[in-house]
């Protein structure tokens, strides 16, 4: 077999929506982006959503809203993708790496309290793999310390946590539509908030700071005068906009999202059942697939590298999510000790999880995990 680690779930419906954009000869920032933003707001039940070209851009722009003075600090979990920690750096701020909980790999509340000081301005909690961070406690802590909360929801879309969707617990939520994620637009991201005024200015900031995007200028009414083309630039902006081709895919993917989340949950349930009796290979998270929507499935094994090689020779793709940021070369300049994450990541193995994974493939992966344990426990 040759089993992929991740794969997008795309079909004729997405192609039909793309063809519609082709037929209108408009594939840049346009009406489809606005439709997708509106659909996403309805799905999440939030007041405003702004489409961008990546979750990296979403995090950068979301943090920029507050115009924190240079040198202020942002608390970031130590096990996450680099984008989470680059967001403060892009904004002239300092990332402070906070350890994670050993069981659920989300930001540690005890270490958060230790790492906090008066120069901290915000927290960027991450829902690792789809496992909700303890947002009720985090937001209480943030309120007490006057910290802003920007949720990194790159690994989950649609999860309810204690009666509220992830992404709406903080001041701003940021989502990823990169090709491997819960839903895809090829590459893309979304900025969401229930405070419309807070993020409204990001619509121009994602488009080079221009106060009227091309689609709006092109579709101005006949009553407009000859200066319909005119625009101004009021601030430093970025080329971070989503385009109509990406939005075309997103419009359809969003309609499929609940079913795709359900399918991934079913696969995780099968994995958990298949490995429940293994002694040396355990789930990476306290998975609750009937409750939360996960993007990633993985295991912990003390013989990680041997297991990766064993699975590779049998055609099973694997990964490691992630190297702790405090030991990555670029981020060592902000090193702070994170004992738990520096220990547990050495056992992490990400296994195949995507909607197109078959029962035969799932059973094959379980069989090879079982074989590996038997061979290594003798």
N, C-alpha and C positions, 0 to 999 in steps of 0.2 A: 504493500500500500504506500501511498504518498499523501499524507494527511496535512493539510494546511493548518497553520496556527490560527489565523483569522481570515475572513473573506466577507466582502460586502454581499448583501442579498438584493440583487437588482434584476429587473425584468422589463417586459414590454411596456408596462405602464409608465415607467420612467422615460423610456425612449419616446413614447407618444407625447409626453409633456415637453421633452426637449425639441421634438419636431415642431411643436406649436411655436416655440420660441424662434426656431429657424424660419418658419413660415412668415413670422412677423418681422424678420430681419432685425431683431433686437436681442442681443445676447449679453450685453453689459449690465450695469446697474439700472434696473428698470422696474416695471410693474410686477414681475414675478417675485422679485425680492420683497416688495411691499406685501404681496399676497402671503408669502411664506412667513413673514414676520407676524402678520395678523393671525394666521393659523396657529403659529407657535404660541402666541400670547393666549389664544383661546384654549389650547391644549394644556398649557401650564396654569391657566387661570391667573395670569398676571396682567398688569396694565400696559406695559411697554416691552417690546423686543426689538433689537437692532441686529441685523445680519452683518457679519464680517467674514473675512476670508480664512479665519482660523481661531481656535480657542486661545492661541498665543496672543493674537491681536486683541481678542476680547478681554483677556486679563490685563494687558498693557493699558488699554483704553479705560477699563473700569477703574483701575487704580488712579489713572490720571485725573479723574473727575474731581478728586479732593484737593489737588494741587498742594500736597504736603510739602513742607520745606525740605530742601535737599538735606540728606543725611539722616532723616527720620527712619525708623525701623519698621519692618513688616515681618510678622511671625508666620513661618512657613513650615509645614511638616517635612521632615528630612527624607522620607521615602515618597517621592512623586516625580513626575516628569519635569525636565529642566524648565519648561515654560512657566511653571508656578513661581519659581525663584527668579527667573529673568524679569518678571513683571515689575518687582520693585527696582531692580537694577536699571531697567529702561526709564524709570521715572526718577532716577537720581536718588533712590532710597537704598537702604541696607537690608538684605535678607537676614533674618535670624532663624537658624535651623533648630526646630523643636523636635524632640524625639517622638516616636509613635508608640502606641499600645502594642504589647507583644501579641495579643490575641487577634485584634481586628485591624491592625496596621493603619489606624487613623490617628490624628494628632493627639498626643498625650496631654491630658489636662493638668497633671501634676508637673510635667516639664514646662508646660505653657506658663504656669505660675512662676516657675523658677527663672525662666528666660525673659519674662516681662520686665521692662523698666519704663521710666517716665518718657523715654524717647520713642517708645513704640506707638505707632499710629493706626495699625490695621492688622487683621488676621486673615490669612488665606487658607481656610480648611479645605481638605480634599476628601472626597468620598472614594477611597481607594478601591478600585475594582468594582465599585458599585456599593460597597459597604458604607452605610451612612456614618459620617462623623457625628459625634454627640452634640448636635446643633443646639438643643435646648440649653445645655450647660455652657456651651461655647458662647452663645449669644448673651446669656446672663453675665458671663465673665466680661465680655466685650462691653456691655452696657455699663457695668460697674467701673470699668477702666477707661471709658470713653473711647473705645476703639471701633473703627469701621470693620465690617465683615463682608468679604467678597468670597463667595462660594465657588470653588473650582469643581464644576460638575461634569468634567470631561469624560468620566467613566460611567455616568448614569443619566438617563432621561426618563422621567415618569414615575419615580419612586415616591410614595407617600411615607413620610416619617413623622409619627405622632400627630397625624391629622393635617400635615402641611407638606406640599411637594418640595423636594430638595431643589434648591435654587432660589426659593422664596424665603428661606429662613434669614439669610443675610440681607445686607443693603442692596447688593447686586449679585446676580448669579451668572456664571459663564459656562457655556456648553460647547462641546466639540462635535463636529460632523466629519472628522477625518475618516478616511476610507475604512478603517478597522473598527470604528466605534459603534455604539448601539444603533445609530442610524447614520447615514452618510450623505454628503453632497459632493463627494470626491475629496475636497478639502473645504473647510468652512467652520464657522462658529456663530454663536448667538450670545448677546448681552441682554439680560432680562432684569426687570425691577418693577416693584409696585409703586415706586416713586418716579413717575414719568418725567417730572421736571429735573430730577437728578441726572438722568442719562440722555435727555433730549439733545443736548449739545453734541453728543457723540456721533449723531448722524452726519454732521458736517465734518467732524474730526476724522471720521473714517474715510472721507473723500477730500483729503488734502486741505481741510479747513474751509472749503468752498461752501458758501451759504446757499447755493441752489444747484442741485446735481443735474447732470445732463438730461436725464429723463424728464424731470420737471420742466426744464427749459424747452425741451422739444415738444412737450405737450401743453404748453401755455395756451390760453384761450386766444381766439381771433381778436378779442378786444384789446389784447396787450399791444403796446406800442412797438416801434421798431427796435427798441432796446431790450427785447425779450431775452436776448443772448447774454445780457450783462450779469456778472456775478462779482462778489467781493470775497476776500480772504481775511478772516478776522483773527486767526490764530494758527499756530503750528499744527499741521494736519499730516495724515498718513494715507498711503494707498492701501487701505485695509478693507475696502468694500467687498461685499459679496456680489456675484453677478447673476444674471437671469438663468444661465445654464445650470449653475449650482443650485439655485433656488428651485428650478424645475424638478430636479431630482429630489430636493428636500420636501417639496409639497407632497409628492407621492410617498416618500419614505415615512413621513410623519403619519400618514394614514395607515401605514403598515406597522408602525412602531409597537403598538400593544401586542400584536400577534408575534412580532419578532422577539419582544421581551419574554413572552410566554414560552416560546420555543427554546430560548436560551435557558430559562428556568427549568424546563423539562429535561434538558441535557444535563444540567448541573445535578438535578435530582438523581439521574441515572449514574453519573460519576460517583456521587456520594454513596449511593447504595453499593456500587461495585468495589469501592475501596474501604468500606467501613471496617473490615476485619484486618486490614493491613496494620502492621506494628511500626514500621520504619518510614511509612509514607502517609502523611496526614494532610487534610485540606489546609490551604493557606489562610483561609478566613473562616469565621463561624457562619458559613453560608445559611441563609434562610430564603431559598428560592421561591417559596410561596408567599413571601412578604415583600422582598426587595428585588430590584432589577439589576442584575450584574452584567458587566461587560467582559469580565475576566474570570477564568477558572484556573486555579493552580494548586500545587501541593508543596509541602515542606519535606525535605529529605536531607539528612546530614551528609549523604554521599551525592550531593547535587550534581557535580560535574560528571561523575560516573553514570548517573541516571540520564543526564542529557545525552551523553554519547551513546548509551544503550538504546534510547528511544530513536535517536537519529539514524542509527544503522538499520532500524526497522521501519524507516520512512515516516517517523512521527516528528513533526516540527515542534519546537519548544522555544521558550524565551525566558528572560529574567526581568521582572518589573519591580523594582529598579535598583540601580546602584545608588546607595545613599548620597545625597547631594553634597554633604559636608566633606566627603573624601574625593569628590571629583575635582580635577586639577583647577578649573576656573574658580570654583566656589571655595577652595581651601583658604582663600584670603579672609573668609568670614567663618572659619571653622569654629564650631562649638561642639562639645562632646555630646554624643547621642548613643549611649551604650547599647540600648535595645536594638535600634535599627542597624547599627554596625555589626551586630551579632546575627540577627534573624535573616537578613537579606541573603546571607551565604547559603541558606537552605532553600531558597525560592526557586520553583520551576513552574512556569506558565505552560498550560496544556491547551490543545486545540479547543476552541469554543466559537462556533458561528452557526447561523441558522441552517446552513446546508449540510451540517455534520449528520451522517447517517447512523443508525443503530449499530450497523456492522463496524463502522469506524470507532464509535464510542466503546463498544465491546472489545475491539482490538487494542485500543489504548489501555483499557483496564487489564486486559490479559497481559500486556507487556509490563505494566507496573507490577502486577502480581509475580510474574516471572523474575523480574529484577529483585524483588524482595526475597523470594525463595533462594535465588542464587547467592545473595549477599548475607543471608542469615545462617547459611550452612557452615 
